[in-house]
Amino acid sequence: MFVAYAIGLVLLVYCALDVMSTPAASVRSLPKAVWVVVLVLLPVLGPLAWLFAGRPRRGATRGAAAPERGAPDDDEDFLRELRRRADEHRRRARDPRDDGKP
């Protein structure tokens, strides 16, 4: 009997932390605040409902979607800055007295 209570408590704590850390835009079925109330009022069914009906689906992004970026060598701004820094490094290597200050 104690094991069943312990498993229920662990599941409740896990789901409560999961609800709190999930961005509101990613929560399914009910608003995030309602899920917290469901977890508190239904300590056994609430966590199970969260896992099956409220939690974001696997593979769904959490939070705002990251901007689509390719590899760094496909980014023209990155390459331009890299070339500028390499040229500056070469120039300083040729003339060590030039510290880059006007």
N, C-alpha and C positions, 0 to 999 in steps of 0.2 A: 504494500500500500504506500509506503514511504517513497518507493521508487517512482510510482505513478505521479505523486505530488511533485517530486523533484523534476521529472521530465516535463510536467506541465508548467512549472515555474521557469525552467530554462527556456522552454518554447515561448512563454509569455515575454520574458525579458528580451530574447532574441528578436521577436517580432516587434516589440515596442521600440527597440533601438533601430530596427530596420525601417519602421514607419517614420521615425524622427529623422533619419538620415536620408530618406528618399525625397527628392525634390517634389514639390506639390504638383508640378506639371506632369510628372511621370506616374503618379498614382492612378490606378484604374478603379472603376466602379463607383466609388464614393469619394467625397473630399477628404483630405488628409486628417482634418480635425475629427471627422466622424469616425474614421478608422481608429483613432486614439480612444474615443468613447466606446467603440465596439470592443476593443481589446480590454478595457477596464471593466465593462459590464458583463462581458462573456469571456471569462478567463480561459476556457477550454475551446469553445467554438470560435471565438474571436481570432486567435492566432491562426487557426486552420483556415478560416475565411480569408484572412489577410494573405496567407501563402498561396491560396488558389484563386482568389478573385481580386485582390487589391494590389498585390506586388507587381512591379513592372515585369514584363515578360523577359525571359533570358535573351540576351543579345540586344535588348533595347538600351539605348544610351541613357545614362543618368545625367540629369541636368541639361544645360544648353548643349546643343550639338556643336562639336568642334568644327571650325572652318575646314573645308576640304583643302588639304595641302599635299603637294607632291613631294618628291625627294628634294633635298636642299639644292642639288645641282640642276633642278628644273626651275628654280626661283631666280628670275633675272635680277631682282633687287639684292638678293643674297650674293649672287656672283659678282655684281658690280661692286658691292662693298668689299668683298674678298679681294678683288683685283686692286682696288684703291689701297687697301691695307698692305697688300703684297708690294705694290709699287713704292709705298711710303717706307716700308721696311728695307727694300733694296736701296732706296735713295739714302737712307740713314746709314746703311752698311758701307756705302761708297764714301760718304763724307761724315765721319763720326763727330766732327765739330758742329755740324748742323743739328741742333736739338729740336727743330721744328717750330721754334718760336720766332715771330716776326721781328 
